[in-house]
Amino acid sequence: HYINSNYIQAIKDSTLSNGPYYILAPGVAMPHARPEYGALKTGMSLTLLKQEVQFSEGEEGIRLLIGLSAANADSHIEAIQALSELLCEEQTINALLAAKSEKQLADIIAHA
């Protein structure tokens, strides 16, 4: 109930047009779209994949997807900035990618 189907389609369309602009760090991507494309309220989801995926040939694989839904432009920018700062530390990225549970992921983000 944080996004509607238009939001998902906007991410797909933008990825096809612009490439995976939302790769934040090695192994980490934050698929998102602008709020007006169907973000209903602000929230975040975390998905740690067992096998990495590649968005394009020659690119490093992604294992952690951070889904972002921001209900307005200010929270959209704030969330991207906060996550970018969090992912500046290689140690944090490695810890996130090594997490074995949802709780571990949430704890790492909360304490970083």
C-alpha positions as CSV (number, residue, x, y, z in Angstrom):
1,H,0.0,0.0,0.0
2,Y,3.0,2.3,-0.4
3,I,3.0,2.4,-4.3
4,N,0.6,1.5,-7.1
5,S,1.3,-0.3,-10.3
6,N,2.1,2.9,-12.2
7,Y,5.1,3.3,-9.9
8,I,6.5,-0.1,-10.8
9,Q,5.9,0.6,-14.5
10,A,7.7,4.0,-14.2
11,I,10.7,2.2,-12.8
12,K,10.7,-0.3,-15.7
13,D,10.2,2.4,-18.3
14,S,13.0,4.6,-16.8
15,T,15.4,1.6,-16.6
16,L,14.8,0.8,-20.3
17,S,15.3,4.5,-21.3
18,N,18.1,5.5,-18.9
19,G,19.7,2.3,-17.8
20,P,20.1,1.3,-14.1
21,Y,20.6,4.9,-12.8
22,Y,19.7,3.7,-9.3
23,I,22.9,1.6,-8.7
24,L,24.3,3.2,-5.5
25,A,27.3,1.1,-4.7
26,P,28.9,-2.2,-5.8
27,G,26.2,-4.8,-5.3
28,V,23.5,-2.4,-4.2
29,A,20.7,-0.8,-6.2
30,M,17.8,1.4,-5.2
31,P,15.0,1.1,-7.8
32,H,12.7,4.1,-7.5
33,A,10.7,6.6,-9.5
34,R,9.5,10.2,-8.9
35,P,6.7,10.5,-6.3
36,E,4.1,11.6,-8.9
37,Y,4.3,8.3,-10.7
38,G,2.4,6.4,-8.0
39,A,4.1,6.7,-4.6
40,L,1.3,6.7,-2.1
41,K,3.4,7.1,1.1
42,T,7.0,7.1,2.2
43,G,8.6,3.7,2.8
44,M,11.5,1.4,2.0
45,S,11.9,-2.3,1.3
46,L,15.0,-4.4,1.5
47,T,15.5,-7.5,-0.7
48,L,18.8,-9.5,-0.4
49,L,19.1,-11.9,-3.3
50,K,20.7,-15.3,-3.1
51,Q,22.1,-14.9,-6.6
52,E,23.2,-11.6,-8.0
53,V,21.5,-10.1,-11.0
54,Q,23.0,-7.9,-13.7
55,F,21.1,-5.0,-15.2
56,S,23.5,-4.9,-18.2
57,E,26.3,-6.9,-19.6
58,G,29.7,-6.0,-18.2
59,E,28.2,-4.4,-15.1
60,E,28.8,-5.7,-11.6
61,G,26.0,-7.9,-10.2
62,I,23.5,-6.6,-7.7
63,R,22.5,-8.6,-4.6
64,L,20.8,-5.9,-2.4
65,L,17.7,-4.1,-3.7
66,I,16.5,-1.1,-1.7
67,G,13.0,-0.2,-2.8
68,L,12.1,3.4,-2.2
69,S,8.7,5.0,-2.2
70,A,8.7,8.7,-1.3
71,A,5.4,10.5,-1.1
72,N,6.9,13.9,-2.0
73,A,10.0,15.4,-3.6
74,D,11.6,16.4,-0.3
75,S,11.4,12.9,1.3
76,H,12.6,11.5,-2.1
77,I,15.8,13.5,-2.0
78,E,16.4,13.1,1.7
79,A,16.1,9.3,1.5
80,I,18.5,9.0,-1.5
81,Q,21.0,11.3,0.3
82,A,20.8,9.3,3.6
83,L,21.2,6.0,1.8
84,S,24.1,7.3,-0.3
85,E,25.9,8.4,2.9
86,L,25.2,5.0,4.5
87,L,26.7,3.3,1.5
88,C,29.9,5.4,1.4
89,E,31.5,3.0,3.9
90,E,32.8,-0.2,2.2
91,Q,32.4,-2.0,5.6
92,T,28.7,-1.1,5.7
93,I,28.2,-2.4,2.1
94,N,30.0,-5.7,2.9
95,A,28.0,-6.1,6.1
96,L,24.7,-5.6,4.2
97,L,25.6,-8.0,1.5
98,A,26.7,-10.6,4.1
99,A,23.5,-10.3,6.1
100,K,21.6,-13.6,6.7
101,S,18.2,-12.2,7.8
102,E,15.8,-9.3,7.5
103,K,16.6,-8.3,11.1
104,Q,20.4,-8.2,10.4
105,L,19.7,-5.9,7.4
106,A,17.5,-3.6,9.5
107,D,20.0,-3.6,12.4
108,I,22.9,-2.7,10.1
109,I,21.0,0.2,8.6
110,A,19.8,1.4,12.0
111,H,23.3,1.4,13.5
112,A,25.2,2.9,10.5
